[in-house]
Amino acid sequence: MQKIRLAVIILITLLAASNIFIAAQYVLSQIELNRVNGQLQVQQVNQKSLSFAKIFVDKFLLGQGTVGFEDRLKLENAVREINDPEIFSQWQKFTASQTTIRRKYPPESFLIFYLKD
């Protein structure tokens, strides 16, 4: 009877220890998953920012003459995809200055603000 009782206690102890080990592994996996998701989001924002910067440089800084509607629409969509309110407000100032006086807020000013971070 004592041997059976000892075996049951050992079995319950091993099961409890394995549950604790599995729970700890699960928590560590969740922490790692959150860290990787954060890195993925940063990478996606960086990719969107890089895409916008490339279009901006190609169309505004290196382009000849006026920028067409399709290009302005691409730029607007690229800024919105970045989903940064500060960059979007600066973009609004930049686009508003395009319709009034270009010297008031030239493309270089927006690009310097955009690249400061």
C-alpha angles and dihedrals in degrees: 000000000000092000092053091048091049091048092051092049091049091047093049090047092051092048092049091048091049091049090051091048092049091047091051091049090049092052091048090049091052091050091050091046091053091049092050092046089053091051090048092053091049090049092050092050090048090051091050091047092050091049091051093047091051093051091044094052093044096047105031108025101031099025124106119231124341126350115245126236094254092053092048089050091051090051093047091050092047091053091049091050090057086062096205113139094205093052090045092052090050089048089053090052090049095050092045090053090053090065095046120028118345093202091061092070111005123194091254090062091054092046092051091050091046094051097043095095 
